[in-house]
């Protein structure tokens, strides 16, 4: 937000992922990927997004929910 070096950024969590925001951005900017890869902990704030928009891969981190995403392909990343 302040233009600082990204290596100095501390990630924070706890609010759930708004998956719809990325789908809305792609639609608003005429972006139609062959495959959309979403790096996630699989804890949504609402829905997982637009199932019909494009092929989607959910790349789940080590702290991710044990359940798979309701559509697309869920891939578990190694530690």
PyMOL Python script that loads the backbone (N, CA, C, O; Angstrom):
from pymol import cmd

cmd.read_pdbstr("""\
ATOM      1  N   UNK A   1       0.803  -1.196   0.000  1.00  0.00           N
ATOM      2  CA  UNK A   1       0.000   0.000   0.000  1.00  0.00           C
ATOM      3  C   UNK A   1       0.853   1.271   0.000  1.00  0.00           C
ATOM      4  O   UNK A   1       0.463   2.290  -0.569  1.00  0.00           O
ATOM      5  N   UNK A   2       1.989   1.200   0.625  1.00  0.00           N
ATOM      6  CA  UNK A   2       2.817   2.392   0.773  1.00  0.00           C
ATOM      7  C   UNK A   2       4.023   2.394  -0.162  1.00  0.00           C
ATOM      8  O   UNK A   2       4.878   3.275  -0.073  1.00  0.00           O
ATOM      9  N   UNK A   3       4.092   1.403  -1.062  1.00  0.00           N
ATOM     10  CA  UNK A   3       5.192   1.365  -2.025  1.00  0.00           C
ATOM     11  C   UNK A   3       6.475   0.801  -1.469  1.00  0.00           C
ATOM     12  O   UNK A   3       7.534   0.989  -2.069  1.00  0.00           O
ATOM     13  N   UNK A   4       6.418   0.107  -0.330  1.00  0.00           N
ATOM     14  CA  UNK A   4       7.608  -0.468   0.268  1.00  0.00           C
ATOM     15  C   UNK A   4       8.051  -1.736  -0.434  1.00  0.00           C
ATOM     16  O   UNK A   4       7.344  -2.269  -1.289  1.00  0.00           O
ATOM     17  N   UNK A   5       9.200  -2.200  -0.074  1.00  0.00           N
ATOM     18  CA  UNK A   5       9.752  -3.439  -0.621  1.00  0.00           C
ATOM     19  C   UNK A   5       8.903  -4.615  -0.162  1.00  0.00           C
ATOM     20  O   UNK A   5       8.603  -4.744   1.024  1.00  0.00           O
ATOM     21  N   UNK A   6       8.515  -5.471  -1.100  1.00  0.00           N
ATOM     22  CA  UNK A   6       7.626  -6.588  -0.757  1.00  0.00           C
ATOM     23  C   UNK A   6       8.281  -7.556   0.229  1.00  0.00           C
ATOM     24  O   UNK A   6       7.575  -8.254   0.956  1.00  0.00           O
ATOM     25  N   UNK A   7       9.611  -7.613   0.270  1.00  0.00           N
ATOM     26  CA  UNK A   7      10.281  -8.505   1.212  1.00  0.00           C
ATOM     27  C   UNK A   7      10.085  -8.033   2.655  1.00  0.00           C
ATOM     28  O   UNK A   7      10.348  -8.788   3.591  1.00  0.00           O
ATOM     29  N   UNK A   8       9.630  -6.801   2.839  1.00  0.00           N
ATOM     30  CA  UNK A   8       9.382  -6.262   4.170  1.00  0.00           C
ATOM     31  C   UNK A   8       7.921  -6.426   4.584  1.00  0.00           C
ATOM     32  O   UNK A   8       7.542  -6.039   5.689  1.00  0.00           O
ATOM     33  N   UNK A   9       7.108  -6.993   3.709  1.00  0.00           N
ATOM     34  CA  UNK A   9       5.673  -7.136   3.968  1.00  0.00           C
ATOM     35  C   UNK A   9       5.413  -8.351   4.844  1.00  0.00           C
ATOM     36  O   UNK A   9       5.982  -9.420   4.619  1.00  0.00           O
ATOM     37  N   UNK A  10       4.559  -8.188   5.837  1.00  0.00           N
ATOM     38  CA  UNK A  10       4.162  -9.288   6.699  1.00  0.00           C
ATOM     39  C   UNK A  10       2.729  -9.658   6.359  1.00  0.00           C
ATOM     40  O   UNK A  10       1.814  -8.851   6.521  1.00  0.00           O
ATOM     41  N   UNK A  11       2.542 -10.885   5.887  1.00  0.00           N
ATOM     42  CA  UNK A  11       1.201 -11.340   5.528  1.00  0.00           C
ATOM     43  C   UNK A  11       0.372 -11.586   6.775  1.00  0.00           C
ATOM     44  O   UNK A  11       0.882 -12.053   7.793  1.00  0.00           O
ATOM     45  N   UNK A  12      -0.910 -11.268   6.684  1.00  0.00           N
ATOM     46  CA  UNK A  12      -1.840 -11.488   7.788  1.00  0.00           C
ATOM     47  C   UNK A  12      -3.032 -12.253   7.251  1.00  0.00           C
ATOM     48  O   UNK A  12      -3.397 -12.095   6.086  1.00  0.00           O
ATOM     49  N   UNK A  13      -3.626 -13.058   8.063  1.00  0.00           N
ATOM     50  CA  UNK A  13      -4.800 -13.810   7.649  1.00  0.00           C
ATOM     51  C   UNK A  13      -5.911 -13.693   8.656  1.00  0.00           C
ATOM     52  O   UNK A  13      -5.843 -12.915   9.608  1.00  0.00           O
ATOM     53  N   UNK A  14      -6.950 -14.494   8.423  1.00  0.00           N
ATOM     54  CA  UNK A  14      -8.030 -14.546   9.375  1.00  0.00           C
ATOM     55  C   UNK A  14      -9.370 -14.058   8.861  1.00  0.00           C
ATOM     56  O   UNK A  14     -10.370 -14.145   9.574  1.00  0.00           O
ATOM     57  N   UNK A  15      -9.412 -13.545   7.634  1.00  0.00           N
ATOM     58  CA  UNK A  15     -10.673 -13.004   7.157  1.00  0.00           C
ATOM     59  C   UNK A  15     -11.362 -13.836   6.108  1.00  0.00           C
ATOM     60  O   UNK A  15     -12.495 -13.533   5.732  1.00  0.00           O
ATOM     61  N   UNK A  16     -10.720 -14.868   5.627  1.00  0.00           N
ATOM     62  CA  UNK A  16     -11.305 -15.651   4.544  1.00  0.00           C
ATOM     63  C   UNK A  16     -10.985 -15.005   3.204  1.00  0.00           C
ATOM     64  O   UNK A  16     -10.863 -13.784   3.107  1.00  0.00           O
ATOM     65  N   UNK A  17     -10.850 -15.825   2.181  1.00  0.00           N
ATOM     66  CA  UNK A  17     -10.500 -15.347   0.849  1.00  0.00           C
ATOM     67  C   UNK A  17     -11.757 -14.971   0.068  1.00  0.00           C
ATOM     68  O   UNK A  17     -12.728 -15.726   0.039  1.00  0.00           O
ATOM     69  N   UNK A  18     -11.728 -13.804  -0.560  1.00  0.00           N
ATOM     70  CA  UNK A  18     -12.822 -13.387  -1.435  1.00  0.00           C
ATOM     71  C   UNK A  18     -12.477 -13.849  -2.847  1.00  0.00           C
ATOM     72  O   UNK A  18     -11.925 -13.084  -3.639  1.00  0.00           O
ATOM     73  N   UNK A  19     -12.801 -15.095  -3.156  1.00  0.00           N
ATOM     74  CA  UNK A  19     -12.490 -15.660  -4.463  1.00  0.00           C
ATOM     75  C   UNK A  19     -13.207 -14.914  -5.585  1.00  0.00           C
ATOM     76  O   UNK A  19     -12.684 -14.824  -6.696  1.00  0.00           O
ATOM     77  N   UNK A  20     -14.387 -14.383  -5.313  1.00  0.00           N
ATOM     78  CA  UNK A  20     -15.135 -13.670  -6.347  1.00  0.00           C
ATOM     79  C   UNK A  20     -14.392 -12.447  -6.866  1.00  0.00           C
ATOM     80  O   UNK A  20     -14.567 -12.069  -8.025  1.00  0.00           O
ATOM     81  N   UNK A  21     -13.572 -11.825  -6.038  1.00  0.00           N
ATOM     82  CA  UNK A  21     -12.864 -10.611  -6.451  1.00  0.00           C
ATOM     83  C   UNK A  21     -11.964 -10.863  -7.661  1.00  0.00           C
ATOM     84  O   UNK A  21     -11.914 -10.032  -8.567  1.00  0.00           O
ATOM     85  N   UNK A  22     -11.261 -11.980  -7.695  1.00  0.00           N
ATOM     86  CA  UNK A  22     -10.370 -12.245  -8.824  1.00  0.00           C
ATOM     87  C   UNK A  22     -11.157 -12.559 -10.095  1.00  0.00           C
ATOM     88  O   UNK A  22     -10.761 -12.152 -11.187  1.00  0.00           O
ATOM     89  N   UNK A  23     -12.264 -13.277  -9.955  1.00  0.00           N
ATOM     90  CA  UNK A  23     -13.095 -13.561 -11.123  1.00  0.00           C
ATOM     91  C   UNK A  23     -13.714 -12.270 -11.668  1.00  0.00           C
ATOM     92  O   UNK A  23     -13.772 -12.075 -12.882  1.00  0.00           O
ATOM     93  N   UNK A  24     -14.169 -11.403 -10.789  1.00  0.00           N
ATOM     94  CA  UNK A  24     -14.734 -10.120 -11.208  1.00  0.00           C
ATOM     95  C   UNK A  24     -13.682  -9.274 -11.920  1.00  0.00           C
ATOM     96  O   UNK A  24     -13.978  -8.643 -12.934  1.00  0.00           O
ATOM     97  N   UNK A  25     -12.456  -9.255 -11.398  1.00  0.00           N
ATOM     98  CA  UNK A  25     -11.371  -8.508 -12.027  1.00  0.00           C
ATOM     99  C   UNK A  25     -11.095  -9.036 -13.438  1.00  0.00           C
ATOM    100  O   UNK A  25     -10.957  -8.258 -14.382  1.00  0.00           O
ATOM    101  N   UNK A  26     -11.017 -10.346 -13.571  1.00  0.00           N
ATOM    102  CA  UNK A  26     -10.762 -10.931 -14.892  1.00  0.00           C
ATOM    103  C   UNK A  26     -11.879 -10.574 -15.867  1.00  0.00           C
ATOM    104  O   UNK A  26     -11.612 -10.212 -17.013  1.00  0.00           O
ATOM    105  N   UNK A  27     -13.110 -10.673 -15.425  1.00  0.00           N
ATOM    106  CA  UNK A  27     -14.247 -10.345 -16.291  1.00  0.00           C
ATOM    107  C   UNK A  27     -14.239  -8.876 -16.682  1.00  0.00           C
ATOM    108  O   UNK A  27     -14.453  -8.542 -17.848  1.00  0.00           O
ATOM    109  N   UNK A  28     -13.995  -7.996 -15.718  1.00  0.00           N
ATOM    110  CA  UNK A  28     -13.988  -6.551 -15.979  1.00  0.00           C
ATOM    111  C   UNK A  28     -12.878  -6.133 -16.929  1.00  0.00           C
ATOM    112  O   UNK A  28     -12.992  -5.107 -17.600  1.00  0.00           O
ATOM    113  N   UNK A  29     -11.808  -6.911 -16.994  1.00  0.00           N
ATOM    114  CA  UNK A  29     -10.649  -6.569 -17.819  1.00  0.00           C
ATOM    115  C   UNK A  29     -10.466  -7.511 -19.006  1.00  0.00           C
ATOM    116  O   UNK A  29      -9.381  -7.595 -19.582  1.00  0.00           O
ATOM    117  N   UNK A  30     -11.535  -8.215 -19.363  1.00  0.00           N
ATOM    118  CA  UNK A  30     -11.528  -9.118 -20.523  1.00  0.00           C
ATOM    119  C   UNK A  30     -10.369 -10.112 -20.494  1.00  0.00           C
ATOM    120  O   UNK A  30      -9.724 -10.361 -21.512  1.00  0.00           O
ATOM    121  N   UNK A  31     -10.119 -10.667 -19.333  1.00  0.00           N
ATOM    122  CA  UNK A  31      -9.086 -11.685 -19.158  1.00  0.00           C
ATOM    123  C   UNK A  31      -9.778 -13.040 -19.060  1.00  0.00           C
ATOM    124  O   UNK A  31     -10.568 -13.280 -18.146  1.00  0.00           O
ATOM    125  N   UNK A  32      -9.474 -13.921 -20.010  1.00  0.00           N
ATOM    126  CA  UNK A  32     -10.045 -15.268 -19.982  1.00  0.00           C
ATOM    127  C   UNK A  32      -8.877 -16.253 -20.067  1.00  0.00           C
ATOM    128  O   UNK A  32      -8.457 -16.623 -21.163  1.00  0.00           O
ATOM    129  N   UNK A  33      -8.357 -16.674 -18.930  1.00  0.00           N
ATOM    130  CA  UNK A  33      -7.209 -17.577 -18.945  1.00  0.00           C
ATOM    131  C   UNK A  33      -7.599 -18.981 -19.388  1.00  0.00           C
ATOM    132  O   UNK A  33      -8.742 -19.404 -19.215  1.00  0.00           O
ATOM    133  N   UNK A  34      -6.646 -19.688 -19.955  1.00  0.00           N
ATOM    134  CA  UNK A  34      -6.892 -21.104 -20.256  1.00  0.00           C
ATOM    135  C   UNK A  34      -7.069 -21.856 -18.949  1.00  0.00           C
ATOM    136  O   UNK A  34      -7.964 -22.692 -18.816  1.00  0.00           O
ATOM    137  N   UNK A  35      -6.205 -21.550 -17.980  1.00  0.00           N
ATOM    138  CA  UNK A  35      -6.291 -22.136 -16.646  1.00  0.00           C
ATOM    139  C   UNK A  35      -5.942 -21.062 -15.626  1.00  0.00           C
ATOM    140  O   UNK A  35      -4.932 -20.370 -15.760  1.00  0.00           O
ATOM    141  N   UNK A  36      -6.764 -20.931 -14.629  1.00  0.00           N
ATOM    142  CA  UNK A  36      -6.540 -19.977 -13.546  1.00  0.00           C
ATOM    143  C   UNK A  36      -6.033 -20.756 -12.336  1.00  0.00           C
ATOM    144  O   UNK A  36      -6.713 -21.660 -11.850  1.00  0.00           O
ATOM    145  N   UNK A  37      -4.840 -20.411 -11.848  1.00  0.00           N
ATOM    146  CA  UNK A  37      -4.267 -21.077 -10.678  1.00  0.00           C
ATOM    147  C   UNK A  37      -4.393 -20.140  -9.484  1.00  0.00           C
ATOM    148  O   UNK A  37      -3.879 -19.021  -9.493  1.00  0.00           O
ATOM    149  N   UNK A  38      -5.084 -20.616  -8.467  1.00  0.00           N
ATOM    150  CA  UNK A  38      -5.354 -19.817  -7.291  1.00  0.00           C
ATOM    151  C   UNK A  38      -4.613 -20.432  -6.099  1.00  0.00           C
ATOM    152  O   UNK A  38      -4.936 -21.543  -5.678  1.00  0.00           O
ATOM    153  N   UNK A  39      -3.644 -19.733  -5.565  1.00  0.00           N
ATOM    154  CA  UNK A  39      -2.911 -20.194  -4.383  1.00  0.00           C
ATOM    155  C   UNK A  39      -3.726 -19.801  -3.152  1.00  0.00           C
ATOM    156  O   UNK A  39      -4.042 -18.626  -2.964  1.00  0.00           O
ATOM    157  N   UNK A  40      -4.068 -20.782  -2.315  1.00  0.00           N
ATOM    158  CA  UNK A  40      -5.066 -20.536  -1.289  1.00  0.00           C
ATOM    159  C   UNK A  40      -4.925 -21.467  -0.093  1.00  0.00           C
ATOM    160  O   UNK A  40      -4.228 -22.481  -0.140  1.00  0.00           O
ATOM    161  N   UNK A  41      -5.614 -21.084   0.985  1.00  0.00           N
ATOM    162  CA  UNK A  41      -5.741 -21.983   2.139  1.00  0.00           C
ATOM    163  C   UNK A  41      -7.115 -22.659   2.147  1.00  0.00           C
ATOM    164  O   UNK A  41      -7.447 -23.392   3.078  1.00  0.00           O
ATOM    165  N   UNK A  42      -7.900 -22.409   1.114  1.00  0.00           N
ATOM    166  CA  UNK A  42      -9.223 -23.026   0.925  1.00  0.00           C
ATOM    167  C   UNK A  42     -10.241 -22.631   1.999  1.00  0.00           C
ATOM    168  O   UNK A  42     -11.165 -23.388   2.297  1.00  0.00           O
ATOM    169  N   UNK A  43     -10.065 -21.450   2.571  1.00  0.00           N
ATOM    170  CA  UNK A  43     -11.046 -20.917   3.514  1.00  0.00           C
ATOM    171  C   UNK A  43     -11.691 -19.693   2.872  1.00  0.00           C
ATOM    172  O   UNK A  43     -11.153 -18.590   2.971  1.00  0.00           O
ATOM    173  N   UNK A  44     -12.842 -19.871   2.212  1.00  0.00           N
ATOM    174  CA  UNK A  44     -13.470 -18.757   1.504  1.00  0.00           C
ATOM    175  C   UNK A  44     -14.267 -17.836   2.419  1.00  0.00           C
ATOM    176  O   UNK A  44     -14.743 -18.237   3.480  1.00  0.00           O
ATOM    177  N   UNK A  45     -14.394 -16.607   1.980  1.00  0.00           N
ATOM    178  CA  UNK A  45     -15.323 -15.661   2.583  1.00  0.00           C
ATOM    179  C   UNK A  45     -16.505 -15.611   1.624  1.00  0.00           C
ATOM    180  O   UNK A  45     -16.611 -14.698   0.806  1.00  0.00           O
ATOM    181  N   UNK A  46     -17.386 -16.587   1.727  1.00  0.00           N
ATOM    182  CA  UNK A  46     -18.486 -16.712   0.773  1.00  0.00           C
ATOM    183  C   UNK A  46     -18.226 -17.889  -0.145  1.00  0.00           C
ATOM    184  O   UNK A  46     -17.919 -18.988   0.317  1.00  0.00           O
ATOM    185  N   UNK A  47     -18.348 -17.662  -1.447  1.00  0.00           N
ATOM    186  CA  UNK A  47     -18.196 -18.757  -2.408  1.00  0.00           C
ATOM    187  C   UNK A  47     -16.758 -18.879  -2.905  1.00  0.00           C
ATOM    188  O   UNK A  47     -15.899 -18.058  -2.584  1.00  0.00           O
ATOM    189  N   UNK A  48     -16.521 -19.913  -3.686  1.00  0.00           N
ATOM    190  CA  UNK A  48     -15.210 -20.131  -4.290  1.00  0.00           C
ATOM    191  C   UNK A  48     -15.082 -19.448  -5.650  1.00  0.00           C
ATOM    192  O   UNK A  48     -14.062 -19.617  -6.318  1.00  0.00           O
ATOM    193  N   UNK A  49     -16.067 -18.699  -6.070  1.00  0.00           N
ATOM    194  CA  UNK A  49     -15.980 -17.979  -7.325  1.00  0.00           C
ATOM    195  C   UNK A  49     -16.873 -18.565  -8.400  1.00  0.00           C
ATOM    196  O   UNK A  49     -17.814 -19.305  -8.113  1.00  0.00           O
ATOM    197  N   UNK A  50     -16.567 -18.224  -9.639  1.00  0.00           N
ATOM    198  CA  UNK A  50     -17.402 -18.571 -10.788  1.00  0.00           C
ATOM    199  C   UNK A  50     -16.925 -19.864 -11.439  1.00  0.00           C
ATOM    200  O   UNK A  50     -15.981 -19.861 -12.230  1.00  0.00           O
ATOM    201  N   UNK A  51     -17.566 -20.937 -11.110  1.00  0.00           N
ATOM    202  CA  UNK A  51     -17.199 -22.268 -11.598  1.00  0.00           C
ATOM    203  C   UNK A  51     -17.190 -22.352 -13.118  1.00  0.00           C
ATOM    204  O   UNK A  51     -16.390 -23.096 -13.688  1.00  0.00           O
ATOM    205  N   UNK A  52     -18.052 -21.615 -13.775  1.00  0.00           N
ATOM    206  CA  UNK A  52     -18.196 -21.730 -15.231  1.00  0.00           C
ATOM    207  C   UNK A  52     -17.274 -20.804 -16.018  1.00  0.00           C
ATOM    208  O   UNK A  52     -17.257 -20.881 -17.246  1.00  0.00           O
ATOM    209  N   UNK A  53     -16.500 -19.923 -15.357  1.00  0.00           N
ATOM    210  CA  UNK A  53     -15.715 -18.926 -16.084  1.00  0.00           C
ATOM    211  C   UNK A  53     -14.508 -19.504 -16.815  1.00  0.00           C
ATOM    212  O   UNK A  53     -14.276 -19.193 -17.983  1.00  0.00           O
ATOM    213  N   UNK A  54     -13.751 -20.334 -16.136  1.00  0.00           N
ATOM    214  CA  UNK A  54     -12.559 -20.917 -16.751  1.00  0.00           C
ATOM    215  C   UNK A  54     -12.116 -22.125 -15.927  1.00  0.00           C
ATOM    216  O   UNK A  54     -12.558 -22.326 -14.796  1.00  0.00           O
ATOM    217  N   UNK A  55     -11.235 -22.920 -16.523  1.00  0.00           N
ATOM    218  CA  UNK A  55     -10.656 -24.045 -15.787  1.00  0.00           C
ATOM    219  C   UNK A  55      -9.873 -23.480 -14.610  1.00  0.00           C
ATOM    220  O   UNK A  55      -9.122 -22.517 -14.763  1.00  0.00           O
ATOM    221  N   UNK A  56     -10.049 -24.078 -13.438  1.00  0.00           N
ATOM    222  CA  UNK A  56      -9.428 -23.534 -12.226  1.00  0.00           C
ATOM    223  C   UNK A  56      -8.688 -24.619 -11.466  1.00  0.00           C
ATOM    224  O   UNK A  56      -9.175 -25.737 -11.298  1.00  0.00           O
ATOM    225  N   UNK A  57      -7.495 -24.256 -11.011  1.00  0.00           N
ATOM    226  CA  UNK A  57      -6.717 -25.107 -10.115  1.00  0.00           C
ATOM    227  C   UNK A  57      -6.562 -24.352  -8.800  1.00  0.00           C
ATOM    228  O   UNK A  57      -6.132 -23.199  -8.782  1.00  0.00           O
ATOM    229  N   UNK A  58      -6.913 -25.007  -7.712  1.00  0.00           N
ATOM    230  CA  UNK A  58      -6.725 -24.443  -6.379  1.00  0.00           C
ATOM    231  C   UNK A  58      -5.476 -25.096  -5.789  1.00  0.00           C
ATOM    232  O   UNK A  58      -5.493 -26.280  -5.453  1.00  0.00           O
ATOM    233  N   UNK A  59      -4.398 -24.330  -5.665  1.00  0.00           N
ATOM    234  CA  UNK A  59      -3.142 -24.822  -5.107  1.00  0.00           C
ATOM    235  C   UNK A  59      -3.166 -24.530  -3.606  1.00  0.00           C
ATOM    236  O   UNK A  59      -3.003 -23.386  -3.182  1.00  0.00           O
ATOM    237  N   UNK A  60      -3.369 -25.577  -2.816  1.00  0.00           N
ATOM    238  CA  UNK A  60      -3.602 -25.429  -1.390  1.00  0.00           C
ATOM    239  C   UNK A  60      -2.303 -25.507  -0.591  1.00  0.00           C
ATOM    240  O   UNK A  60      -1.507 -26.428  -0.769  1.00  0.00           O
ATOM    241  N   UNK A  61      -2.101 -24.529   0.291  1.00  0.00           N
ATOM    242  CA  UNK A  61      -0.908 -24.488   1.133  1.00  0.00           C
ATOM    243  C   UNK A  61      -0.997 -25.538   2.241  1.00  0.00           C
ATOM    244  O   UNK A  61      -2.027 -26.191   2.409  1.00  0.00           O
ATOM    245  N   UNK A  62       0.077 -25.688   2.983  1.00  0.00           N
ATOM    246  CA  UNK A  62       0.136 -26.733   4.009  1.00  0.00           C
ATOM    247  C   UNK A  62      -0.863 -26.529   5.143  1.00  0.00           C
ATOM    248  O   UNK A  62      -1.208 -27.489   5.832  1.00  0.00           O
ATOM    249  N   UNK A  63      -1.332 -25.311   5.352  1.00  0.00           N
ATOM    250  CA  UNK A  63      -2.283 -25.035   6.426  1.00  0.00           C
ATOM    251  C   UNK A  63      -3.720 -24.996   5.912  1.00  0.00           C
ATOM    252  O   UNK A  63      -4.614 -24.508   6.605  1.00  0.00           O
ATOM    253  N   UNK A  64      -3.941 -25.499   4.719  1.00  0.00           N
ATOM    254  CA  UNK A  64      -5.254 -25.417   4.075  1.00  0.00           C
ATOM    255  C   UNK A  64      -6.279 -26.335   4.729  1.00  0.00           C
ATOM    256  O   UNK A  64      -5.950 -27.291   5.432  1.00  0.00           O
ATOM    257  N   UNK A  65      -7.526 -25.997   4.465  1.00  0.00           N
ATOM    258  CA  UNK A  65      -8.636 -26.860   4.864  1.00  0.00           C
ATOM    259  C   UNK A  65      -8.408 -28.248   4.287  1.00  0.00           C
ATOM    260  O   UNK A  65      -7.810 -28.389   3.220  1.00  0.00           O
ATOM    261  N   UNK A  66      -8.872 -29.253   4.975  1.00  0.00           N
ATOM    262  CA  UNK A  66      -8.715 -30.637   4.500  1.00  0.00           C
ATOM    263  C   UNK A  66      -9.696 -30.967   3.373  1.00  0.00           C
ATOM    264  O   UNK A  66      -9.509 -31.954   2.663  1.00  0.00           O
ATOM    265  N   UNK A  67     -10.735 -30.154   3.204  1.00  0.00           N
ATOM    266  CA  UNK A  67     -11.702 -30.381   2.139  1.00  0.00           C
ATOM    267  C   UNK A  67     -11.197 -29.780   0.833  1.00  0.00           C
ATOM    268  O   UNK A  67     -10.486 -28.775   0.834  1.00  0.00           O
ATOM    269  N   UNK A  68     -11.574 -30.406  -0.281  1.00  0.00           N
ATOM    270  CA  UNK A  68     -11.230 -29.875  -1.592  1.00  0.00           C
ATOM    271  C   UNK A  68     -12.195 -28.765  -1.974  1.00  0.00           C
ATOM    272  O   UNK A  68     -13.292 -28.665  -1.425  1.00  0.00           O
ATOM    273  N   UNK A  69     -11.775 -27.929  -2.925  1.00  0.00           N
ATOM    274  CA  UNK A  69     -12.661 -26.910  -3.472  1.00  0.00           C
ATOM    275  C   UNK A  69     -13.843 -27.604  -4.148  1.00  0.00           C
ATOM    276  O   UNK A  69     -13.704 -28.735  -4.613  1.00  0.00           O
ATOM    277  N   UNK A  70     -15.001 -26.948  -4.211  1.00  0.00           N
ATOM    278  CA  UNK A  70     -16.187 -27.593  -4.758  1.00  0.00           C
ATOM    279  C   UNK A  70     -16.182 -27.763  -6.282  1.00  0.00           C
ATOM    280  O   UNK A  70     -17.064 -28.422  -6.831  1.00  0.00           O
ATOM    281  N   UNK A  71     -15.206 -27.181  -6.958  1.00  0.00           N
ATOM    282  CA  UNK A  71     -15.063 -27.352  -8.406  1.00  0.00           C
ATOM    283  C   UNK A  71     -13.596 -27.213  -8.766  1.00  0.00           C
ATOM    284  O   UNK A  71     -12.765 -26.875  -7.923  1.00  0.00           O
ATOM    285  N   UNK A  72     -13.293 -27.475 -10.010  1.00  0.00           N
ATOM    286  CA  UNK A  72     -11.911 -27.399 -10.451  1.00  0.00           C
ATOM    287  C   UNK A  72     -11.087 -28.544  -9.873  1.00  0.00           C
ATOM    288  O   UNK A  72     -11.619 -29.573  -9.456  1.00  0.00           O
ATOM    289  N   UNK A  73      -9.788 -28.337  -9.862  1.00  0.00           N
ATOM    290  CA  UNK A  73      -8.851 -29.331  -9.340  1.00  0.00           C
ATOM    291  C   UNK A  73      -8.170 -28.745  -8.110  1.00  0.00           C
ATOM    292  O   UNK A  73      -7.659 -27.626  -8.157  1.00  0.00           O
ATOM    293  N   UNK A  74      -8.158 -29.489  -7.014  1.00  0.00           N
ATOM    294  CA  UNK A  74      -7.440 -29.069  -5.817  1.00  0.00           C
ATOM    295  C   UNK A  74      -6.123 -29.821  -5.751  1.00  0.00           C
ATOM    296  O   UNK A  74      -6.096 -31.051  -5.789  1.00  0.00           O
ATOM    297  N   UNK A  75      -5.034 -29.076  -5.653  1.00  0.00           N
ATOM    298  CA  UNK A  75      -3.687 -29.656  -5.578  1.00  0.00           C
ATOM    299  C   UNK A  75      -3.108 -29.264  -4.221  1.00  0.00           C
ATOM    300  O   UNK A  75      -3.133 -28.094  -3.840  1.00  0.00           O
ATOM    301  N   UNK A  76      -2.594 -30.240  -3.505  1.00  0.00           N
ATOM    302  CA  UNK A  76      -1.969 -29.989  -2.204  1.00  0.00           C
ATOM    303  C   UNK A  76      -0.484 -29.746  -2.405  1.00  0.00           C
ATOM    304  O   UNK A  76       0.213 -30.614  -2.931  1.00  0.00           O
ATOM    305  N   UNK A  77       0.015 -28.584  -2.000  1.00  0.00           N
ATOM    306  CA  UNK A  77       1.421 -28.250  -2.151  1.00  0.00           C
ATOM    307  C   UNK A  77       2.237 -28.921  -1.049  1.00  0.00           C
ATOM    308  O   UNK A  77       1.796 -29.005   0.098  1.00  0.00           O
ATOM    309  N   UNK A  78       3.401 -29.385  -1.398  1.00  0.00           N
ATOM    310  CA  UNK A  78       4.300 -30.003  -0.418  1.00  0.00           C
ATOM    311  C   UNK A  78       4.905 -28.905   0.450  1.00  0.00           C
ATOM    312  O   UNK A  78       4.999 -27.748   0.041  1.00  0.00           O
ATOM    313  N   UNK A  79       5.303 -29.285   1.626  1.00  0.00           N
ATOM    314  CA  UNK A  79       5.930 -28.306   2.535  1.00  0.00           C
ATOM    315  C   UNK A  79       7.290 -27.903   2.048  1.00  0.00           C
ATOM    316  O   UNK A  79       7.958 -27.090   2.686  1.00  0.00           O
TER     317      UNK A  79
END
""", "prot")
cmd.dss("prot")
cmd.show_as("cartoon", "prot")
cmd.util.cbc("prot")
cmd.orient("prot")
